[in-house]
């Protein structure tokens, strides 16, 4: 999928590069947080855009027998190519691109009872905490559709909307103190890590929806 996106971006540049037209700057908000971007028209049918989005928020969840309190941090750049099949009729577009950055969820297992449940069995916390982190790939492909960012837009402000999905399987790091591993056993710890990986795998298709305002000049 990543190779397809790169090929599409390269093809848009080669095909429409000689017909470069107006540029734009824009701001947006959505499931990636808040962001700003810059777009460059490649004739009447295509754009190239670059942007940066970011947000950080608290996130609690359960996985296996553990409850986690953590923070989700989204901070990445985006490189996109837009194709407008009928720009004189409607500013509808297909968009392909790449997300580049280190999005992650960083969390600690918490216990009100003084025990951790690892692979279905309760063990003393021994005053220790269990740390887990899910990190998305540094580069993820994106495919979507949208309205706006038209290469035929006149100078001034206009609105846009995007909807699509980015793909990337998170990698899970599971840090369990040695004395808890000794009590629970490595096999049980490995099983709990796999449960956490299964939970993280549900996020491999990340939905992206955003709206914003752009200014063409």
C-alpha positions as CSV (number, residue, x, y, z in Angstrom):
1,X,0.0,0.0,0.0
2,X,2.8,2.4,0.9
3,X,4.5,1.8,-2.5
4,X,1.2,2.6,-4.3
5,X,0.8,5.9,-2.4
6,X,4.4,6.9,-3.3
7,X,3.8,6.0,-7.0
8,X,0.6,8.1,-7.1
9,X,2.4,11.1,-5.6
10,X,5.2,10.8,-8.0
11,X,2.8,10.4,-10.9
12,X,0.9,13.5,-10.0
13,X,4.1,15.5,-9.9
14,X,5.3,14.3,-13.2
15,X,2.0,14.7,-15.0
16,X,0.9,18.1,-13.8
17,X,4.1,19.8,-12.6
18,X,4.5,22.0,-15.7
19,X,1.1,23.5,-15.1
20,X,1.6,24.8,-11.6
21,X,-1.0,27.4,-10.5
22,X,-2.1,29.0,-7.2
23,X,-1.0,28.1,-3.7
24,X,-2.9,28.0,-0.4
25,X,-2.4,27.9,3.4
26,X,-4.9,26.3,5.7
27,X,-5.8,25.3,9.2
28,X,-7.9,22.3,10.4
29,X,-9.2,20.3,13.3
30,X,-10.2,16.6,13.5
31,X,-9.2,13.2,14.7
32,X,-5.5,14.0,14.3
33,X,-5.9,17.1,16.5
34,X,-5.3,20.6,15.2
35,X,-3.1,21.3,12.2
36,X,-1.8,23.7,9.6
37,X,-0.8,23.1,6.0
38,X,0.4,24.4,2.7
39,X,-0.9,23.4,-0.7
40,X,0.5,23.9,-4.3
41,X,-1.7,23.5,-7.4
42,X,-0.5,21.3,-10.2
43,X,-2.8,22.5,-13.0
44,X,-6.6,22.2,-12.9
45,X,-6.8,18.5,-11.8
46,X,-4.3,18.0,-9.0
47,X,-2.6,19.4,-5.8
48,X,0.3,18.6,-3.6
49,X,0.0,19.4,0.1
50,X,2.1,19.2,3.2
51,X,0.8,19.7,6.7
52,X,1.4,19.1,10.4
53,X,-1.1,17.9,13.0
54,X,-0.9,17.2,16.7
55,X,-2.8,16.5,19.9
56,X,-2.2,14.9,23.3
57,X,-4.9,13.6,25.6
58,X,-5.4,11.2,28.5
59,X,-6.6,7.7,27.6
60,X,-7.7,4.8,29.9
61,X,-8.3,1.3,28.8
62,X,-8.5,-2.4,29.8
63,X,-6.4,-5.2,28.2
64,X,-6.3,-8.7,29.5
65,X,-6.5,-8.5,33.3
66,X,-5.0,-5.1,33.6
67,X,-6.3,-1.5,33.7
68,X,-4.1,1.2,32.1
69,X,-4.1,4.9,32.6
70,X,-2.0,6.7,29.9
71,X,-1.5,9.4,27.4
72,X,-2.1,9.3,23.7
73,X,0.2,11.6,21.7
74,X,-0.4,12.3,18.0
75,X,2.3,14.4,16.3
76,X,3.0,13.9,12.6
77,X,3.5,15.5,9.3
78,X,1.4,14.6,6.2
79,X,2.3,14.6,2.6
80,X,-0.6,14.3,0.2
81,X,-1.6,14.3,-3.5
82,X,-5.1,15.3,-4.5
83,X,-6.8,14.3,-7.7
84,X,-10.0,16.1,-8.9
85,X,-11.9,14.1,-11.5
86,X,-14.3,16.9,-12.4
87,X,-13.0,20.2,-10.9
88,X,-15.2,22.5,-13.0
89,X,-18.4,20.7,-11.7
90,X,-17.6,19.9,-8.0
91,X,-14.5,20.2,-5.8
92,X,-14.6,16.5,-5.0
93,X,-11.2,14.8,-4.8
94,X,-9.4,11.5,-4.1
95,X,-6.4,11.9,-1.8
96,X,-3.4,9.6,-1.3
97,X,-0.5,10.4,1.0
98,X,1.9,9.5,3.8
99,X,1.8,10.3,7.6
100,X,5.3,10.8,9.0
101,X,5.8,10.9,12.7
102,X,5.9,9.1,16.1
103,X,2.3,8.7,17.3
104,X,2.1,6.6,20.4
105,X,0.1,5.6,23.5
106,X,2.1,5.5,26.7
107,X,0.5,4.0,29.8
108,X,1.0,2.5,33.3
109,X,-1.0,-0.3,34.8
110,X,-2.8,0.7,37.9
111,X,-4.2,-1.3,40.8
112,X,-6.5,-0.3,43.7
113,X,-6.3,-3.7,45.3
114,X,-2.5,-4.2,45.5
115,X,-2.5,-6.9,42.9
116,X,-2.0,-7.3,39.2
117,X,-4.0,-9.9,37.2
118,X,-1.6,-11.4,34.6
119,X,-2.9,-14.0,32.2
120,X,-5.9,-14.5,34.6
121,X,-3.9,-14.9,37.8
122,X,-3.6,-12.3,40.5
123,X,-0.1,-11.3,41.8
124,X,1.1,-8.8,44.3
125,X,2.2,-5.5,42.8
126,X,5.2,-5.5,45.2
127,X,5.1,-1.8,45.1
128,X,6.1,-1.8,41.4
129,X,4.3,-0.5,38.3
130,X,3.9,-2.1,34.9
131,X,4.6,0.2,31.9
132,X,3.3,-0.3,28.4
133,X,3.7,1.7,25.2
134,X,2.2,1.3,21.7
135,X,4.1,3.0,18.9
136,X,2.8,3.5,15.4
137,X,5.2,3.1,12.4
138,X,7.1,6.2,11.5
139,X,5.6,6.2,8.0
140,X,2.0,5.2,7.3
141,X,0.0,5.3,4.0
142,X,-3.2,7.2,3.8
143,X,-6.2,7.0,1.4
144,X,-9.2,9.1,1.5
145,X,-11.7,11.4,-0.2
146,X,-12.7,15.0,0.4
147,X,-14.2,18.3,-0.8
148,X,-12.3,21.5,-1.1
149,X,-8.6,22.5,-1.7
150,X,-9.8,23.1,-5.3
151,X,-7.0,24.1,-7.8
152,X,-9.6,26.3,-9.5
153,X,-10.6,28.2,-6.4
154,X,-10.5,32.0,-6.6
155,X,-8.4,34.0,-4.2
156,X,-9.8,34.1,-0.7
157,X,-11.2,31.8,2.0
158,X,-13.1,28.6,1.6
159,X,-14.0,25.5,3.6
160,X,-12.8,21.9,3.1
161,X,-13.5,18.4,4.6
162,X,-11.5,15.2,4.5
163,X,-12.4,11.6,5.4
164,X,-10.1,8.6,5.1
165,X,-8.0,6.0,6.8
166,X,-4.3,5.6,7.7
167,X,-2.8,2.2,8.0
168,X,0.0,1.0,10.4
169,X,0.3,-1.8,12.9
170,X,1.5,-0.5,16.3
171,X,4.4,-2.1,18.0
172,X,3.9,-2.8,21.7
173,X,6.6,-2.6,24.4
174,X,5.6,-4.2,27.7
175,X,7.9,-3.4,30.7
176,X,7.3,-5.6,33.7
177,X,9.7,-5.4,36.8
178,X,11.9,-8.4,37.3
179,X,10.4,-9.4,40.6
180,X,6.9,-9.4,39.2
181,X,8.2,-11.5,36.3
182,X,9.8,-13.9,38.8
183,X,6.5,-14.3,40.7
184,X,4.2,-14.5,37.6
185,X,6.5,-16.4,35.3
186,X,7.7,-15.4,31.9
187,X,5.1,-17.4,30.0
188,X,2.3,-15.5,31.8
189,X,3.9,-12.2,31.1
190,X,4.3,-13.0,27.5
191,X,0.7,-14.0,27.3
192,X,-0.3,-10.7,28.8
193,X,1.9,-8.8,26.3
194,X,0.2,-10.7,23.4
195,X,-3.2,-9.6,24.8
196,X,-2.0,-6.0,24.8
197,X,-0.7,-6.4,21.2
198,X,-4.1,-7.7,20.1
199,X,-5.8,-4.7,21.7
200,X,-3.3,-2.3,19.9
201,X,-3.8,-4.1,16.6
202,X,-7.4,-2.9,16.5
203,X,-6.0,0.6,15.9
204,X,-4.0,-0.4,12.8
205,X,-6.7,1.3,10.6
206,X,-6.9,4.8,12.0
207,X,-9.9,6.8,10.9
208,X,-9.1,10.4,9.8
209,X,-11.9,13.0,9.6
210,X,-11.1,16.7,9.6
211,X,-12.6,20.1,8.6
212,X,-10.9,23.4,8.1
213,X,-10.5,26.7,6.4
214,X,-8.1,27.5,3.6
215,X,-6.9,30.7,2.0
216,X,-5.9,30.7,-1.7
217,X,-3.5,33.4,-3.0
